[in-house]
Amino acid sequence: MTKLLTIEEAAPLVRKTETAMRWWIRQKTCPIKVAKIGGRLFIRESDITSYIDAQFAEAS
């Protein structure tokens, strides 16, 4: 099973504040998917890792 992160846990991984992270995931251009489970927002840790890896691949 994939580890689920709250917005508070995921934000530091991409060096964003919690507020900036919440704004970013509401944008249509945000590549990270968010699921609402039990009234709370969660992000899969694997999605964050994939996003970071893709950013480095583009930079090379």
Accessible surface in RSA format (square Angstrom, percent):
REM  Atomic radii and reference values for relative SASA: ProtOr
REM  Chains: A
REM  Algorithm: Lee & Richards
REM  Probe-radius: 1.40
REM  Slices: 20
REM RES _ NUM      All-atoms   Total-Side   Main-Chain    Non-polar    All polar
REM                ABS   REL    ABS   REL    ABS   REL    ABS   REL    ABS   REL
RES MET A   1   237.48 123.0 145.30  96.2  92.18 219.5 123.87 105.3 113.61 150.5
RES THR A   2    58.56  41.6  42.24  42.8  16.32  38.9  18.23  24.5  40.33  61.0
RES LYS A   3   124.35  60.7 111.49  68.4  12.86  30.6  70.43  63.4  53.92  57.4
RES LEU A   4    71.52  39.8  53.32  38.1  18.20  45.8  53.32  37.4  18.20  49.0
RES LEU A   5     7.77   4.3   7.77   5.6   0.00   0.0   7.77   5.5   0.00   0.0
RES THR A   6    17.86  12.7  17.86  18.1   0.00   0.0  15.31  20.6   2.55   3.9
RES ILE A   7     2.51   1.4   2.12   1.6   0.39   0.9   2.12   1.5   0.39   1.0
RES GLU A   8    70.73  40.6  61.96  46.9   8.77  20.9  38.74  74.9  31.99  26.1
RES GLU A   9    92.28  53.0  78.72  59.6  13.56  32.3  36.50  70.6  55.79  45.5
RES ALA A  10     0.00   0.0   0.00   0.0   0.00   0.0   0.00   0.0   0.00   0.0
RES ALA A  11     0.94   0.9   0.94   1.4   0.00   0.0   0.94   1.3   0.00   0.0
RES PRO A  12    86.74  63.2  68.67  62.6  18.07  65.7  74.17  61.2  12.57  78.1
RES LEU A  13    86.59  48.2  67.90  48.6  18.69  47.0  71.61  50.3  14.97  40.3
RES VAL A  14    25.73  16.9   5.44   4.9  20.29  48.9  11.97  10.4  13.77  37.3
RES ARG A  15   224.59  94.3 190.80  97.3  33.79  80.4  71.35  97.5 153.24  92.9
RES LYS A  16    71.55  34.9  56.28  34.5  15.27  36.4  20.78  18.7  50.77  54.1
RES THR A  17    93.92  66.8  84.81  86.0   9.11  21.7  86.52 116.2   7.40  11.2
RES GLU A  18    79.89  45.9  76.58  57.9   3.31   7.9  21.68  41.9  58.21  47.5
RES THR A  19   109.20  77.7 105.88 107.3   3.32   7.9  71.18  95.6  38.02  57.5
RES ALA A  20    36.98  34.0  30.57  47.2   6.41  14.6  36.31  51.1   0.68   1.8
RES MET A  21     0.00   0.0   0.00   0.0   0.00   0.0   0.00   0.0   0.00   0.0
RES ARG A  22    78.23  32.8  78.23  39.9   0.00   0.0  26.62  36.4  51.60  31.3
RES TRP A  23   158.32  63.5 155.15  75.1   3.17   7.4 135.01  72.0  23.31  37.8
RES TRP A  24    31.38  12.6  31.38  15.2   0.00   0.0  13.79   7.4  17.59  28.5
RES ILE A  25    26.59  15.1   4.86   3.6  21.73  52.4   4.86   3.5  21.73  59.0
RES ARG A  26   164.90  69.2 132.71  67.6  32.20  76.7  62.38  85.3 102.52  62.1
RES GLN A  27    61.04  34.1  52.93  38.7   8.11  19.3   8.29  17.7  52.75  40.0
RES LYS A  28   207.88 101.4 167.20 102.6  40.68  96.8 123.68 111.3  84.20  89.7
RES THR A  29   123.25  87.7  96.94  98.3  26.31  62.7  86.28 115.9  36.96  55.9
RES CYS A  30    19.70  14.9   1.63   1.8  18.07  42.5   1.63   4.1  18.07  19.5
RES PRO A  31    81.31  59.3  44.58  40.6  36.72 133.5  57.14  47.2  24.16 150.2
RES ILE A  32     7.55   4.3   0.53   0.4   7.02  16.9   0.97   0.7   6.58  17.9
RES LYS A  33   154.82  75.5 146.51  89.9   8.31  19.8  95.81  86.2  59.01  62.9
RES VAL A  34    47.42  31.2  12.73  11.5  34.68  83.6  14.23  12.4  33.18  90.0
RES ALA A  35    49.87  45.9  43.87  67.7   6.01  13.7  48.95  68.9   0.92   2.4
RES LYS A  36   149.67  73.0 117.00  71.8  32.67  77.8  59.63  53.7  90.04  95.9
RES ILE A  37    88.68  50.5  82.50  61.5   6.18  14.9  85.59  61.6   3.08   8.4
RES GLY A  38    82.08 101.2   0.00   N/A  82.08 101.2  45.33 124.4  36.75  82.3
RES GLY A  39    58.38  72.0   0.00   N/A  58.38  72.0  27.13  74.5  31.25  70.0
RES ARG A  40   133.90  56.2 129.59  66.1   4.31  10.3  52.94  72.4  80.96  49.1
RES LEU A  41    50.16  27.9  42.51  30.4   7.65  19.2  42.51  29.9   7.65  20.6
RES PHE A  42    35.31  17.7  33.62  20.8   1.69   4.4  33.62  20.4   1.69   4.8
RES ILE A  43     0.66   0.4   0.00   0.0   0.66   1.6   0.66   0.5   0.00   0.0
RES ARG A  44   107.97  45.3 106.66  54.4   1.31   3.1  24.66  33.7  83.31  50.5
RES GLU A  45    65.17  37.4  65.17  49.3   0.00   0.0  12.74  24.6  52.43  42.8
RES SER A  46    54.13  45.7  47.27  63.1   6.87  15.8  44.38  94.5   9.76  13.7
RES ASP A  47    31.96  22.4  27.33  27.2   4.63  10.9   8.38  19.7  23.58  23.5
RES ILE A  48     2.30   1.3   2.30   1.7   0.00   0.0   2.30   1.7   0.00   0.0
RES THR A  49    69.65  49.5  68.02  69.0   1.63   3.9  51.74  69.5  17.91  27.1
RES SER A  50    68.51  57.9  60.38  80.6   8.13  18.7  35.24  75.0  33.27  46.6
RES TYR A  51    51.03  23.8  44.90  25.5   6.13  16.0  22.94  17.2  28.09  34.6
RES ILE A  52    55.77  31.7  54.88  40.9   0.89   2.1  55.77  40.2   0.00   0.0
RES ASP A  53    86.12  60.3  79.64  79.3   6.47  15.3  28.81  67.8  57.31  57.2
RES ALA A  54    44.99  41.4  38.23  59.0   6.75  15.4  44.15  62.2   0.84   2.2
RES GLN A  55    75.69  42.3  69.83  51.0   5.87  14.0  24.69  52.6  51.00  38.7
RES PHE A  56   143.42  71.8 141.11  87.4   2.31   6.0 142.27  86.3   1.15   3.3
RES ALA A  57    72.76  66.9  48.20  74.4  24.56  55.9  57.33  80.7  15.43  40.9
RES GLU A  58   136.75  78.5 103.72  78.5  33.03  78.7  48.99  94.8  87.76  71.7
RES ALA A  59    87.65  80.6  44.81  69.2  42.83  97.4  56.63  79.7  31.02  82.2
RES SER A  60   129.18 109.2  62.55  83.5  66.63 153.5  69.72 148.5  59.46  83.3
END  Absolute sums over single chains surface
CHAIN  1 A     4593.3       3648.1        945.2       2590.6       2002.7
END  Absolute sums over all chains
TOTAL          4593.3       3648.1        945.2       2590.6       2002.7
